């Protein structure tokens, strides 16, 4: 392989890595707690993008319960996101011919 081919291959890998980052950023997962009374959604960057709280929980004496459920729903969503990102990384690594584990999957 000559130097020109090596640079072309490096540019191809860089372009695929950028596409992979864009794909991961578009992932959206939802976590829930309290049998669905609290739901949160995270994007692929682990940013909290949506919170839904069942109106039955919106009582002054339920504040502590709501806080705990939001935290639990976030943890659920984060675990799901981590699994999805790992799966996506493994898929992309296979597509571009990298050995297993090279992209952290």
Helices and strands as residue ranges (DSSP letters): H 3-25, E 28-33, E 38-43, E 48-53, G 55-57, G 60-62, H 63-95
